[in-house]
Amino acid sequence: MQMPNPTPTPTPSEDVPGSIPHPMHDPMPDQPVDPPLPTPGDPERDPQPQHDPPAPNRPQDPPLPR
């Protein structure tokens, strides 16, 4: 059994995704669009750990007494 095609009429050639939009239709943003800064601690974008692990040949500093 064939399902009816839910997509309406195909998009016109002027509105093809990936095409360069017309300058009049795409106003210049106030700021240049930069890639988002990596979130600290995000393993997917920031694989480097925030703090270097302690060296194995150096004992860790004891916790400060309160």
Biopython code that builds the backbone (N, CA, C, O; Angstrom):
import numpy as np
from Bio.PDB.StructureBuilder import StructureBuilder

atoms = [
    (1, "MET", "N", (0.854, -1.196, 0.000)),
    (1, "MET", "CA", (0.000, 0.000, 0.000)),
    (1, "MET", "C", (0.890, 1.246, 0.000)),
    (1, "MET", "O", (1.849, 1.346, 0.765)),
    (2, "GLN", "N", (0.550, 2.177, -0.866)),
    (2, "GLN", "CA", (1.377, 3.378, -0.998)),
    (2, "GLN", "C", (0.774, 4.503, -0.170)),
    (2, "GLN", "O", (-0.422, 4.782, -0.252)),
    (3, "MET", "N", (1.635, 5.152, 0.640)),
    (3, "MET", "CA", (1.139, 6.249, 1.467)),
    (3, "MET", "C", (1.074, 7.519, 0.621)),
    (3, "MET", "O", (1.920, 7.718, -0.250)),
    (4, "PRO", "N", (0.090, 8.373, 0.861)),
    (4, "PRO", "CA", (0.044, 9.632, 0.099)),
    (4, "PRO", "C", (1.217, 10.519, 0.481)),
    (4, "PRO", "O", (1.652, 10.543, 1.633)),
    (5, "ASN", "N", (1.716, 11.240, -0.496)),
    (5, "ASN", "CA", (2.886, 12.088, -0.255)),
    (5, "ASN", "C", (2.465, 13.298, 0.575)),
    (5, "ASN", "O", (1.688, 14.123, 0.093)),
    (6, "PRO", "N", (2.960, 13.429, 1.824)),
    (6, "PRO", "CA", (2.529, 14.561, 2.660)),
    (6, "PRO", "C", (3.152, 15.883, 2.234)),
    (6, "PRO", "O", (2.673, 16.948, 2.625)),
    (7, "THR", "N", (4.221, 15.826, 1.432)),
    (7, "THR", "CA", (4.886, 17.072, 1.053)),
    (7, "THR", "C", (4.028, 17.849, 0.069)),
    (7, "THR", "O", (3.510, 17.272, -0.888)),
    (8, "PRO", "N", (3.869, 19.152, 0.290)),
    (8, "PRO", "CA", (3.113, 19.966, -0.667)),
    (8, "PRO", "C", (3.908, 20.140, -1.956)),
    (8, "PRO", "O", (4.858, 19.402, -2.215)),
    (9, "THR", "N", (3.517, 21.103, -2.746)),
    (9, "THR", "CA", (4.214, 21.350, -4.009)),
    (9, "THR", "C", (5.698, 21.581, -3.735)),
    (9, "THR", "O", (6.039, 22.163, -2.705)),
    (10, "PRO", "N", (6.571, 21.151, -4.606)),
    (10, "PRO", "CA", (8.007, 21.340, -4.369)),
    (10, "PRO", "C", (8.356, 22.815, -4.276)),
    (10, "PRO", "O", (7.712, 23.669, -4.886)),
    (11, "THR", "N", (9.403, 23.092, -3.489)),
    (11, "THR", "CA", (9.786, 24.492, -3.293)),
    (11, "THR", "C", (10.272, 25.082, -4.611)),
    (11, "THR", "O", (10.892, 24.378, -5.408)),
    (12, "PRO", "N", (10.003, 26.353, -4.852)),
    (12, "PRO", "CA", (10.476, 26.977, -6.098)),
    (12, "PRO", "C", (11.992, 27.015, -6.139)),
    (12, "PRO", "O", (12.663, 26.957, -5.109)),
    (13, "SER", "N", (12.515, 27.114, -7.350)),
    (13, "SER", "CA", (13.969, 27.065, -7.518)),
    (13, "SER", "C", (14.651, 28.236, -6.818)),
    (13, "SER", "O", (15.826, 28.143, -6.466)),
    (14, "GLU", "N", (13.925, 29.344, -6.610)),
    (14, "GLU", "CA", (14.565, 30.503, -5.964)),
    (14, "GLU", "C", (14.741, 30.278, -4.472)),
    (14, "GLU", "O", (15.524, 30.981, -3.832)),
    (15, "ASP", "N", (14.023, 29.305, -3.904)),
    (15, "ASP", "CA", (14.074, 29.084, -2.460)),
    (15, "ASP", "C", (14.759, 27.758, -2.150)),
    (15, "ASP", "O", (14.375, 27.054, -1.216)),
    (16, "VAL", "N", (15.773, 27.425, -2.941)),
    (16, "VAL", "CA", (16.456, 26.154, -2.724)),
    (16, "VAL", "C", (17.356, 26.288, -1.500)),
    (16, "VAL", "O", (18.127, 27.243, -1.421)),
    (17, "PRO", "N", (17.284, 25.351, -0.531)),
    (17, "PRO", "CA", (18.177, 25.460, 0.635)),
    (17, "PRO", "C", (19.634, 25.377, 0.215)),
    (17, "PRO", "O", (19.995, 24.569, -0.640)),
    (18, "GLY", "N", (20.459, 26.205, 0.809)),
    (18, "GLY", "CA", (21.878, 26.201, 0.462)),
    (18, "GLY", "C", (22.228, 27.278, -0.536)),
    (18, "GLY", "O", (23.405, 27.571, -0.743)),
    (19, "SER", "N", (21.212, 27.881, -1.169)),
    (19, "SER", "CA", (21.521, 28.938, -2.131)),
    (19, "SER", "C", (21.815, 30.231, -1.378)),
    (19, "SER", "O", (21.369, 30.419, -0.246)),
    (20, "ILE", "N", (22.563, 31.109, -2.015)),
    (20, "ILE", "CA", (22.921, 32.380, -1.374)),
    (20, "ILE", "C", (21.685, 33.275, -1.365)),
    (20, "ILE", "O", (21.155, 33.582, -2.433)),
    (21, "PRO", "N", (21.207, 33.706, -0.190)),
    (21, "PRO", "CA", (20.012, 34.551, -0.148)),
    (21, "PRO", "C", (20.288, 35.923, -0.739)),
    (21, "PRO", "O", (21.428, 36.386, -0.769)),
    (22, "HIS", "N", (19.240, 36.555, -1.202)),
    (22, "HIS", "CA", (19.391, 37.890, -1.786)),
    (22, "HIS", "C", (19.755, 38.868, -0.684)),
    (22, "HIS", "O", (19.212, 38.774, 0.417)),
    (23, "PRO", "N", (20.666, 39.813, -0.950)),
    (23, "PRO", "CA", (21.076, 40.754, 0.113)),
    (23, "PRO", "C", (19.905, 41.565, 0.654)),
    (23, "PRO", "O", (19.902, 41.934, 1.829)),
    (24, "MET", "N", (18.918, 41.845, -0.179)),
    (24, "MET", "CA", (17.783, 42.621, 0.314)),
    (24, "MET", "C", (16.915, 41.781, 1.253)),
    (24, "MET", "O", (16.283, 42.313, 2.165)),
    (25, "HIS", "N", (16.891, 40.469, 1.023)),
    (25, "HIS", "CA", (16.076, 39.602, 1.862)),
    (25, "HIS", "C", (16.832, 39.135, 3.102)),
    (25, "HIS", "O", (16.227, 38.610, 4.037)),
    (26, "ASP", "N", (18.131, 39.320, 3.116)),
    (26, "ASP", "CA", (18.947, 38.866, 4.244)),
    (26, "ASP", "C", (19.688, 40.074, 4.808)),
    (26, "ASP", "O", (20.839, 40.306, 4.439)),
    (27, "PRO", "N", (19.061, 40.852, 5.695)),
    (27, "PRO", "CA", (19.743, 42.038, 6.221)),
    (27, "PRO", "C", (20.999, 41.661, 6.985)),
    (27, "PRO", "O", (21.093, 40.586, 7.579)),
    (28, "MET", "N", (21.959, 42.571, 6.953)),
    (28, "MET", "CA", (23.240, 42.304, 7.595)),
    (28, "MET", "C", (23.049, 42.279, 9.109)),
    (28, "MET", "O", (22.471, 43.213, 9.665)),
    (29, "PRO", "N", (23.523, 41.227, 9.791)),
    (29, "PRO", "CA", (23.391, 41.208, 11.255)),
    (29, "PRO", "C", (24.289, 42.260, 11.898)),
    (29, "PRO", "O", (25.270, 42.708, 11.304)),
    (30, "ASP", "N", (23.935, 42.645, 13.125)),
    (30, "ASP", "CA", (24.736, 43.651, 13.829)),
    (30, "ASP", "C", (26.144, 43.130, 14.104)),
    (30, "ASP", "O", (27.118, 43.875, 13.999)),
    (31, "GLN", "N", (26.246, 41.857, 14.453)),
    (31, "GLN", "CA", (27.553, 41.272, 14.759)),
    (31, "GLN", "C", (27.847, 40.165, 13.763)),
    (31, "GLN", "O", (26.918, 39.508, 13.294)),
    (32, "PRO", "N", (29.103, 39.938, 13.427)),
    (32, "PRO", "CA", (29.423, 38.811, 12.547)),
    (32, "PRO", "C", (29.060, 37.498, 13.229)),
    (32, "PRO", "O", (29.245, 37.337, 14.435)),
    (33, "VAL", "N", (28.549, 36.577, 12.451)),
    (33, "VAL", "CA", (28.116, 35.300, 13.024)),
    (33, "VAL", "C", (29.349, 34.442, 13.254)),
    (33, "VAL", "O", (29.944, 33.935, 12.302)),
    (34, "ASP", "N", (29.733, 34.278, 14.509)),
    (34, "ASP", "CA", (30.894, 33.460, 14.858)),
    (34, "ASP", "C", (30.404, 32.113, 15.376)),
    (34, "ASP", "O", (29.300, 32.028, 15.913)),
    (35, "PRO", "N", (31.199, 31.069, 15.227)),
    (35, "PRO", "CA", (30.791, 29.785, 15.809)),
    (35, "PRO", "C", (30.687, 29.911, 17.322)),
    (35, "PRO", "O", (31.451, 30.663, 17.926)),
    (36, "PRO", "N", (29.761, 29.193, 17.949)),
    (36, "PRO", "CA", (29.605, 29.318, 19.398)),
    (36, "PRO", "C", (30.869, 28.889, 20.130)),
    (36, "PRO", "O", (31.537, 27.931, 19.741)),
    (37, "LEU", "N", (31.182, 29.614, 21.195)),
    (37, "LEU", "CA", (32.372, 29.275, 21.976)),
    (37, "LEU", "C", (32.151, 27.931, 22.666)),
    (37, "LEU", "O", (31.036, 27.633, 23.094)),
    (38, "PRO", "N", (33.184, 27.132, 22.775)),
    (38, "PRO", "CA", (33.014, 25.832, 23.434)),
    (38, "PRO", "C", (32.654, 26.017, 24.899)),
    (38, "PRO", "O", (33.239, 26.847, 25.594)),
    (39, "THR", "N", (31.706, 25.251, 25.351)),
    (39, "THR", "CA", (31.302, 25.335, 26.753)),
    (39, "THR", "C", (32.378, 24.677, 27.612)),
    (39, "THR", "O", (32.789, 23.556, 27.314)),
    (40, "PRO", "N", (32.847, 25.345, 28.674)),
    (40, "PRO", "CA", (33.870, 24.712, 29.524)),
    (40, "PRO", "C", (33.343, 23.412, 30.114)),
    (40, "PRO", "O", (32.259, 23.367, 30.697)),
    (41, "GLY", "N", (34.131, 22.361, 29.949)),
    (41, "GLY", "CA", (33.723, 21.076, 30.495)),
    (41, "GLY", "C", (32.897, 20.250, 29.531)),
    (41, "GLY", "O", (32.489, 19.140, 29.871)),
    (42, "ASP", "N", (32.640, 20.765, 28.332)),
    (42, "ASP", "CA", (31.861, 19.982, 27.361)),
    (42, "ASP", "C", (32.800, 19.007, 26.668)),
    (42, "ASP", "O", (33.666, 19.441, 25.909)),
    (43, "PRO", "N", (32.658, 17.699, 26.902)),
    (43, "PRO", "CA", (33.628, 16.752, 26.328)),
    (43, "PRO", "C", (33.560, 16.705, 24.808)),
    (43, "PRO", "O", (34.555, 16.373, 24.163)),
    (44, "GLU", "N", (32.393, 17.034, 24.210)),
    (44, "GLU", "CA", (32.290, 16.937, 22.759)),
    (44, "GLU", "C", (33.022, 18.085, 22.083)),
    (44, "GLU", "O", (33.674, 17.885, 21.058)),
    (45, "ARG", "N", (32.923, 19.295, 22.648)),
    (45, "ARG", "CA", (33.559, 20.442, 22.008)),
    (45, "ARG", "C", (34.903, 20.774, 22.642)),
    (45, "ARG", "O", (35.772, 21.349, 21.987)),
    (46, "ASP", "N", (35.082, 20.416, 23.913)),
    (46, "ASP", "CA", (36.310, 20.787, 24.627)),
    (46, "ASP", "C", (36.924, 19.523, 25.226)),
    (46, "ASP", "O", (36.784, 19.281, 26.425)),
    (47, "PRO", "N", (37.602, 18.715, 24.409)),
    (47, "PRO", "CA", (38.140, 17.455, 24.945)),
    (47, "PRO", "C", (39.263, 17.661, 25.950)),
    (47, "PRO", "O", (39.529, 16.774, 26.761)),
    (48, "GLN", "N", (39.932, 18.818, 25.915)),
    (48, "GLN", "CA", (41.035, 19.053, 26.848)),
    (48, "GLN", "C", (40.478, 19.288, 28.251)),
    (48, "GLN", "O", (39.541, 20.071, 28.409)),
    (49, "PRO", "N", (41.025, 18.635, 29.269)),
    (49, "PRO", "CA", (40.539, 18.882, 30.632)),
    (49, "PRO", "C", (40.882, 20.299, 31.074)),
    (49, "PRO", "O", (41.879, 20.873, 30.634)),
    (50, "GLN", "N", (40.055, 20.854, 31.940)),
    (50, "GLN", "CA", (40.281, 22.220, 32.408)),
    (50, "GLN", "C", (41.537, 22.290, 33.275)),
    (50, "GLN", "O", (42.301, 23.251, 33.182)),
    (51, "HIS", "N", (41.755, 21.277, 34.116)),
    (51, "HIS", "CA", (42.927, 21.264, 34.996)),
    (51, "HIS", "C", (43.747, 20.020, 34.698)),
    (51, "HIS", "O", (43.199, 18.930, 34.535)),
    (52, "ASP", "N", (45.054, 20.187, 34.628)),
    (52, "ASP", "CA", (45.913, 19.033, 34.372)),
    (52, "ASP", "C", (45.855, 18.091, 35.576)),
    (52, "ASP", "O", (45.869, 18.559, 36.715)),
    (53, "PRO", "N", (45.792, 16.796, 35.355)),
    (53, "PRO", "CA", (45.804, 15.874, 36.493)),
    (53, "PRO", "C", (47.155, 15.943, 37.205)),
    (53, "PRO", "O", (48.161, 16.256, 36.569)),
    (54, "PRO", "N", (47.201, 15.659, 38.511)),
    (54, "PRO", "CA", (48.477, 15.735, 39.237)),
    (54, "PRO", "C", (49.471, 14.719, 38.688)),
    (54, "PRO", "O", (49.101, 13.618, 38.281)),
    (55, "ALA", "N", (50.730, 15.113, 38.687)),
    (55, "ALA", "CA", (51.761, 14.209, 38.173)),
    (55, "ALA", "C", (51.820, 12.960, 39.052)),
    (55, "ALA", "O", (51.659, 13.060, 40.268)),
    (56, "PRO", "N", (52.048, 11.786, 38.460)),
    (56, "PRO", "CA", (52.070, 10.558, 39.283)),
    (56, "PRO", "C", (53.241, 10.532, 40.258)),
    (56, "PRO", "O", (53.147, 9.891, 41.305)),
    (57, "ASN", "N", (54.352, 11.219, 39.939)),
    (57, "ASN", "CA", (55.514, 11.180, 40.833)),
    (57, "ASN", "C", (55.452, 12.283, 41.884)),
    (57, "ASN", "O", (56.379, 12.424, 42.682)),
    (58, "ARG", "N", (54.369, 13.071, 41.898)),
    (58, "ARG", "CA", (54.255, 14.149, 42.885)),
    (58, "ARG", "C", (52.996, 13.944, 43.713)),
    (58, "ARG", "O", (51.914, 13.809, 43.142)),
    (59, "PRO", "N", (53.097, 13.915, 45.030)),
    (59, "PRO", "CA", (51.890, 13.706, 45.848)),
    (59, "PRO", "C", (50.942, 14.892, 45.728)),
    (59, "PRO", "O", (51.366, 16.031, 45.532)),
    (60, "GLN", "N", (49.672, 14.605, 45.848)),
    (60, "GLN", "CA", (48.687, 15.680, 45.774)),
    (60, "GLN", "C", (48.769, 16.540, 47.018)),
    (60, "GLN", "O", (49.135, 16.069, 48.095)),
    (61, "ASP", "N", (48.423, 17.814, 46.856)),
    (61, "ASP", "CA", (48.416, 18.697, 48.022)),
    (61, "ASP", "C", (47.307, 18.248, 48.975)),
    (61, "ASP", "O", (46.196, 17.964, 48.526)),
    (62, "PRO", "N", (47.581, 18.179, 50.270)),
    (62, "PRO", "CA", (46.521, 17.777, 51.212)),
    (62, "PRO", "C", (45.430, 18.840, 51.246)),
    (62, "PRO", "O", (45.717, 20.014, 51.011)),
    (63, "PRO", "N", (44.194, 18.463, 51.531)),
    (63, "PRO", "CA", (43.120, 19.468, 51.600)),
    (63, "PRO", "C", (43.380, 20.443, 52.732)),
    (63, "PRO", "O", (43.877, 20.070, 53.795)),
    (64, "LEU", "N", (43.034, 21.700, 52.485)),
    (64, "LEU", "CA", (43.271, 22.723, 53.506)),
    (64, "LEU", "C", (42.325, 22.502, 54.684)),
    (64, "LEU", "O", (41.139, 22.250, 54.477)),
    (65, "PRO", "N", (42.827, 22.592, 55.915)),
    (65, "PRO", "CA", (41.934, 22.438, 57.084)),
    (65, "PRO", "C", (40.989, 23.621, 57.188)),
    (65, "PRO", "O", (41.361, 24.751, 56.874)),
    (66, "ARG", "N", (39.767, 23.360, 57.628)),
    (66, "ARG", "CA", (38.791, 24.444, 57.739)),
    (66, "ARG", "C", (38.685, 24.891, 59.183)),
    (66, "ARG", "O", (37.915, 25.799, 59.494)),
]
sb = StructureBuilder()
sb.init_structure("model")
sb.init_model(0)
sb.init_chain("A")
sb.init_seg("    ")
for serial, (resi, resn, name, xyz) in enumerate(atoms, 1):
    if name == "N":
        sb.init_residue(resn, " ", resi, " ")
    sb.init_atom(name, np.array(xyz, "f"), 0.0, 1.0, " ", f" {name:<3s}", serial, name[0])
structure = sb.get_structure()
